Structure formats: C-alpha cells, structure tokens
Amino acid sequence: MKDQELTSVHWRKSTYSGPTGGDCIELAGLPFEVAVRDSKNPEAPHLAFGRAAFGKALKEIRAGRHDL
C-alpha cells in the first residue's frame, strides 16, 4: 500500500504508550497486512507486515523473546 493511501486508515496507538508521548508506535489494520509507524513522526515511512507474520512476531514479543 502506498503512503498516501494510509492517510485515510485508522491508526491505533500502543496501549503501552504513556500520555506524555515518548517511544510510541501506531498500528493500522489493513485488508492483507498490518502497517506500523512511529507516532512521533507519522509522515515518515512505515513498515508493513503480512497478517500471519505480524501475528507470529507479536506472539514472540509478548513471550519476551525480543526484550531489549
């Protein structure tokens, strides 16, 4: 999906984001993929993952396999 087409989608901020900003991401559920962007810089390029790949990555993140 082209960046200009993402202006009309509904972006959701991470529930882990605090009210003062900080390190936040936003997600947009699209028909065949999930788009991810930096909430502090929404005009910057985004990442897009296939739904199955995003689901697998999210499962691993929740399991703590990618903690910094």
C-alpha positions as CSV (number, residue, x, y, z in Angstrom):
1,M,0.0,0.0,0.0
2,K,1.3,3.4,-0.9
3,D,2.0,6.0,1.9
4,Q,-0.6,8.4,0.5
5,E,-3.3,5.7,0.8
6,L,-2.5,5.3,4.5
7,T,-3.8,8.8,5.3
8,S,-7.4,7.5,5.4
9,V,-6.8,4.4,7.6
10,H,-7.5,4.3,11.3
11,W,-4.2,4.3,13.2
12,R,-4.2,3.0,16.8
13,K,-1.5,3.9,19.4
14,S,0.0,1.2,21.5
15,T,-1.7,0.7,24.9
16,Y,1.8,0.8,26.4
17,S,2.3,4.4,25.3
18,G,2.1,6.9,28.0
19,P,0.1,10.2,27.9
20,T,3.3,12.3,27.5
21,G,4.4,10.7,24.3
22,G,7.8,9.0,24.3
23,D,8.6,5.8,22.4
24,C,5.3,5.0,20.8
25,I,4.1,3.1,17.8
26,E,0.9,3.1,15.9
27,L,-0.8,0.2,14.1
28,A,-3.3,0.2,11.2
29,G,-5.1,-3.0,10.3
30,L,-5.3,-3.3,6.5
31,P,-7.0,-6.0,4.5
32,F,-3.9,-8.1,3.9
33,E,-1.3,-6.6,6.2
34,V,-0.6,-4.6,9.3
35,A,1.1,-1.2,9.0
36,V,3.4,0.1,11.7
37,R,4.6,3.7,12.1
38,D,6.3,6.0,14.7
39,S,3.7,8.1,16.4
40,K,6.1,11.0,16.9
41,N,6.8,11.1,13.1
42,P,3.7,9.9,11.3
43,E,4.8,11.3,7.9
44,A,7.9,9.1,7.9
45,P,7.9,5.8,6.1
46,H,6.1,2.9,7.7
47,L,6.6,-0.8,8.0
48,A,4.1,-3.3,6.7
49,F,3.8,-7.0,7.7
50,G,1.6,-9.7,6.4
51,R,-1.1,-10.5,8.9
52,A,0.4,-14.0,9.7
53,A,3.9,-12.7,10.1
54,F,2.7,-9.8,12.3
55,G,0.8,-12.3,14.5
56,K,3.8,-14.5,14.9
57,A,6.1,-11.5,15.8
58,L,3.5,-10.2,18.3
59,K,3.3,-13.6,19.9
60,E,7.1,-13.7,20.3
61,I,7.2,-10.1,21.6
62,R,4.6,-11.0,24.3
63,A,6.6,-14.0,25.3
64,G,9.6,-11.8,26.0
65,R,11.8,-13.2,23.2
66,H,12.7,-9.7,21.9
67,D,13.2,-7.7,25.1
68,L,15.9,-5.1,24.9
